[in-house]
């Protein structure tokens, strides 16, 4: 174990001026309005879980907080696409680590750094717990309340229209690639939730292409994902129907 921790110290020195490229967070949204109370509620130090339905803006809020208030190195892990602990250690140059040593090694590594860690798209408390360091700031996004011990919970509801939402939607819409913009316009005429097959039939495109485009709209908070289906917030639906 001591040899492993020595390698961890070496890796920490190697990356003392930054983090590995694959762990750097994406840029915060260029256009961000509202959520002032929620941003102010996120605390530096400790763990904050930001929960809410898909497309409500959890990741956007977390990235905005990182941009404005995050301190030290910023680490980002999308739990939906990565095997988290092993990938984190490999990113810092550590491989062939025994499973029963990996948690202690990660905590030893992060204890030597000032950092903010964003764990995006968490499914459960069990998925997150091994990644919680002894110190630093951790933000977690999840569609569910995770009930992590001593964690702060912030639940997001869809934005209400305070006069700025239409401006935000216009800015988001003009930056959409053509496929996403076309789906945004066409699917807004569906009165309720709809699945990928319905969207593909409306667009006349393969389901695999349409599914990727719908996921992009969810990421941009223009659609909400409900299980295996999608739906528009009524204010967003009304906006989409004005576009030609």
C-alpha positions in Angstrom: 0.0 0.0 0.0 2.8 2.4 0.8 4.2 2.0 -2.8 0.8 2.8 -4.2 0.5 6.0 -2.0 4.0 7.0 -3.1 2.9 6.8 -6.7 -0.2 8.9 -5.8 2.1 11.6 -4.4 4.1 11.6 -7.6 1.0 11.9 -9.7 -0.3 14.8 -7.5 3.0 16.6 -8.1 2.9 15.9 -11.8 -0.5 17.5 -12.1 -0.1 20.2 -9.5 -0.7 23.0 -12.1 -3.9 21.5 -13.5 -6.0 18.4 -14.1 -5.8 15.8 -16.8 -7.7 16.9 -19.9 -10.3 14.2 -19.7 -11.3 15.4 -16.3 -11.7 19.1 -17.1 -15.3 20.4 -16.9 -17.1 21.6 -20.0 -17.6 25.3 -20.4 -20.5 26.8 -18.5 -23.6 27.8 -20.6 -23.0 31.1 -22.5 -26.6 32.1 -21.7 -27.8 31.6 -18.2 -30.7 33.3 -16.5 -32.5 32.8 -13.2 -31.6 30.3 -10.5 -30.0 33.1 -8.4 -31.4 31.6 -5.2 -30.2 28.1 -6.0 -26.7 29.4 -7.0 -26.4 31.3 -3.8 -27.5 28.2 -1.8 -24.6 26.0 -3.1 -21.9 26.1 -0.4 -18.2 25.9 -0.8 -16.9 22.9 1.2 -18.8 19.7 1.7 -21.3 18.0 -0.6 -24.2 19.5 -2.5 -26.7 17.3 -4.4 -28.6 19.2 -7.2 -31.6 17.1 -8.1 -34.5 17.4 -10.6 -36.0 16.0 -13.8 -33.9 15.6 -17.0 -33.6 18.8 -18.9 -34.4 21.1 -15.9 -30.8 22.6 -15.9 -28.9 20.7 -13.2 -25.7 20.5 -15.0 -25.9 24.1 -16.3 -26.4 25.3 -12.7 -23.4 23.3 -11.5 -21.1 24.4 -14.3 -22.2 28.0 -13.7 -21.3 27.7 -10.0 -18.0 26.2 -10.9 -17.2 29.1 -13.3 -18.2 31.8 -10.8 -17.2 30.3 -7.4 -15.2 27.1 -7.8 -11.8 27.2 -6.2 -8.6 25.3 -6.9 -8.5 22.6 -9.6 -11.9 21.6 -11.0 -12.6 17.9 -11.8 -15.6 16.7 -13.8 -16.8 13.2 -14.1 -19.9 12.2 -16.1 -21.1 9.1 -14.2 -23.4 8.1 -17.0 -20.4 7.4 -19.4 -17.4 6.6 -17.2 -16.4 3.9 -14.8 -15.6 6.5 -12.2 -13.0 5.5 -9.7 -10.8 3.5 -12.0 -10.9 6.2 -14.7 -10.1 8.9 -12.2 -7.0 7.1 -11.0 -5.9 6.3 -14.5 -6.3 9.9 -15.5 -3.7 10.7 -12.8 -1.3 8.1 -14.2 -2.2 5.3 -11.8 -3.1 1.9 -13.2 -3.2 -1.7 -11.9 -4.6 -0.6 -8.6 -6.3 -3.2 -6.5 -10.0 -2.7 -6.0 -9.8 -2.7 -2.2 -7.1 0.0 -2.4 -8.6 2.3 -4.9 -10.9 4.3 -2.5 -8.1 5.0 -0.1 -5.7 5.9 -2.9 -8.2 8.4 -4.5 -8.8 10.1 -1.1 -5.0 10.3 -0.5 -4.5 11.9 -3.9 -7.3 14.5 -3.5 -6.2 15.3 0.1 -3.1 16.9 -1.4 -5.0 19.3 -3.6 -7.5 22.2 -3.4 -10.2 21.3 -5.8 -13.9 21.2 -6.7 -15.4 17.9 -7.9 -18.5 17.8 -10.1 -20.1 14.3 -10.3 -22.7 14.6 -13.1 -25.7 12.2 -13.7 -25.5 10.1 -10.5 -27.9 7.3 -10.2 -27.6 6.4 -6.5 -25.8 7.2 -3.3 -23.9 4.0 -3.6 -22.4 5.2 -6.9 -21.3 8.5 -5.3 -20.0 7.4 -1.9 -16.6 6.0 -3.0 -15.8 9.2 -4.8 -16.4 11.5 -1.8 -13.0 12.8 -0.5 -12.2 13.8 3.0 -12.1 17.6 2.1 -12.9 19.9 -0.8 -16.2 20.8 -2.5 -18.3 18.2 -4.3 -21.3 18.9 -6.4 -23.5 16.0 -7.5 -26.3 16.2 -10.1 -29.0 13.5 -10.1 -32.6 13.0 -11.1 -33.3 11.6 -7.7 -32.7 12.9 -4.2 -29.8 10.7 -3.0 -30.0 11.2 0.8 -26.3 11.3 1.2 -25.3 11.7 4.9 -24.5 15.4 5.7 -25.0 16.5 2.1 -27.0 19.6 1.2 -29.9 18.9 -1.2 -31.1 21.5 -3.7 -34.1 20.4 -5.9 -34.7 22.2 -9.2 -38.2 22.8 -10.6 -38.7 24.1 -14.2 -38.1 27.8 -14.6 -41.1 30.1 -14.4 -41.4 32.9 -16.9 -40.1 36.0 -15.3 -39.7 37.9 -18.5 -36.3 36.6 -19.3 -37.1 33.1 -20.3 -38.1 33.9 -23.9 -34.8 35.8 -24.4 -32.9 32.8 -23.1 -34.8 30.4 -25.4 -34.2 32.6 -28.4 -30.4 32.6 -27.7 -30.4 28.8 -27.2 -32.5 28.2 -30.4 -30.3 30.2 -32.7 -27.2 28.1 -31.7 -28.9 24.8 -32.4 -27.6 22.7 -35.3 -30.2 22.3 -38.1 -31.4 18.8 -37.1 -32.0 19.8 -33.5 -33.7 23.0 -34.5 -36.0 21.1 -36.9 -36.9 18.6 -34.2 -37.5 21.4 -31.7 -40.0 22.9 -34.1 -41.7 19.8 -35.2 -42.0 17.9 -31.9 -43.5 21.0 -30.2 -46.8 20.1 -31.9 -47.1 16.9 -30.0 -49.6 17.5 -27.3 -48.0 15.3 -24.6 -45.0 13.1 -24.1 -43.5 11.4 -27.1 -40.8 8.7 -27.7 -38.0 8.4 -30.2 -40.1 6.4 -32.8 -42.7 9.2 -32.9 -40.0 11.9 -33.3 -38.3 9.8 -36.0 -41.5 9.4 -37.9 -42.3 13.1 -37.7 -38.8 14.0 -38.9 -38.5 11.3 -41.4 -35.0 10.3 -40.1 -33.4 7.2 -38.6 -34.2 6.7 -34.9 -30.5 6.6 -33.9 -29.9 10.0 -35.4 -33.1 11.4 -33.8 -32.3 10.0 -30.4 -28.9 11.7 -30.3 -30.6 15.0 -31.4 -33.2 14.7 -28.7 -30.6 14.0 -26.1 -28.8 17.2 -27.2 -32.1 19.1 -26.7 -32.3 17.7 -23.2 -28.8 18.8 -22.4 -29.7 22.3 -23.5 -32.7 22.2 -21.2 -35.1 22.6 -24.2 -36.7 19.2 -23.5 -37.4 17.2 -20.4 -36.8 13.4 -20.4 -39.4 11.3 -18.7 -38.3 7.7 -18.5 -38.0 6.6 -22.1 -40.0 9.5 -23.4 -39.7 13.3 -23.8 -41.9 16.3 -23.2 -41.8 20.1 -23.4 -42.3 22.5 -20.6 -45.4 24.4 -21.7 -43.5 27.7 -21.9 -40.8 26.0 -24.1 -43.5 24.4 -26.2 -45.1 27.7 -26.9 -41.8 29.2 -27.9 -41.0 26.3 -30.2 -44.3 26.7 -32.0 -43.5 30.3 -32.9 -40.4 29.1 -34.9 -40.5 28.4 -38.6 
